[in-house]
Every structure is written in structure tokens, then in C-alpha cells.
């Protein structure tokens, strides 16, 4: 009688990180409008990954926010590519691109439904002019309380400014419409009396989007540009932590 010898177990080779199968993030529908080179306005609907880097392209201004234009205060939803808005750094500038998205009430885990409410005069008289809602992609101009004004400027994510009193998180019970704008040059705009930035992806976009496929997906949102450098330089740096002892600019 012979006894069958146990077969050796082959070694298990761990999967390399760059070959691991990862689940695709959920996607969401967005609307874009951009100014073509011939002056026509083109409209389109797209599907983007539902992750902050992509969502923040659309999630700054809420429906009804008033921006300063040569014709006077105008609601964000009434501003289209080709219209001009007044910037703090460069005067009137044309809108090249407007993005928008709707966050439905039946999606409780949607981060873009959590907005920041700033109460009227929360940062001083007329800042803002009335209670104001800002999306998670919005940034406010802040200046250091001490030191040279220009050197102490930064654009802070509005979520970094929560104080639980005049600046706090809210989740509206109904659908939420959010917007963002791209101008020929990065700048700040007066929105209900506060300075908010026009959209710019920041200086680390190439490092964040590590594959050509990811970069192509991102640039497809902005048909009017060909490469990240077309956004131009940042007029004011983005604040990425809470190191600046700052208050929103007057």
C-alpha cells in the first residue's frame, strides 16, 4: 500500500499596486456651457466621476448668488459664457465656461448637498449682504490679521472657516443647484459682498491626476482648453491647511 504524498502549495505572489483591480467611483451628471472661438455658446451634458477633484469644478456658487457685473448684481444662473463679470484684480472679464450640477434630495450621502451657510454680516457689515450658501468647492479670499496684506493673502476652502456660529454646515431638504465659472485669467469675484475665486484647479493637478486617462477625463470637462497650463497662473495661492491666521477679506 502506498501513501500519496501531499502536493506542495505554490507560493502566492502578491498583486502589484499598479495592477490591482479597483472599483470605478460612482458617476454624476453635470452640465457645461463654454464659449467657442467663433463666439458661439455651446452646451453639453457630461458624466463625471463623483469625487471631490471633479465635483469641485461645479460646486462653488449656489443658485441665486449675486455676482457683480457691468450691468449690476446678477444671479449666477443668469450668467452665460460671453457675459462679463467684474473681478477684483482685472476689472470686467468674459466668462469662458460655466459648469453646473444638481444634487437631489434623495441622495443622502452626496457630499455636495452639504453646504456652508454664512449669516448676513457674519464677517462684518455687508459681508455677506444677506445669508449666503456656498458649495463645498467654494474658496474665499482671506487675509492675514497681521503682516503685509498682499503677502498674507490666500484662498481658503469655505469648509475651513466653519465656526459653528456665523459659518456652519447645512443640508437643505430639497434639490441643490451648484455652479462655477472659468475666466481667461484666475481672479476673485464679489459674490453677495464676499470675494470668491473663479475656478482654477491649482498647481498640483498633474501630480494628482497620475494617468493620462484621468487627465483626459478632467480636460474633457473644459472643451475650451487643451492642457492644464491654459488655466494660467494662480492670482492668489490656494490654502491647503489651517496654518494662516486669517480672516475673510473686506
Buried (B, 14 or more C-beta within 10 A) or exposed (E): EEEEEEEEEEEEEEEEEEEEEEEEEEEBEBBBBBBEEEEEBEEEEBEBBBEEBBBBBBBBBBBEBBBBBEEEBBEBBEBEBBBBBBBBEBEEBEBBBBBBBBBEEEBEEBBBBBBBBBBBBBBEEEBBBEEBBBBBBBBBBBBBEEEEEEEBBBBBBBBBBBEEEBBBEEEBEEEBBBBBBBBBBBBBBBBBBBBBBBBBBBEEBEEEBEEEEBBEBBBEBBBBBEEBEEBEEBBBEBBEEEEBEBBBBE
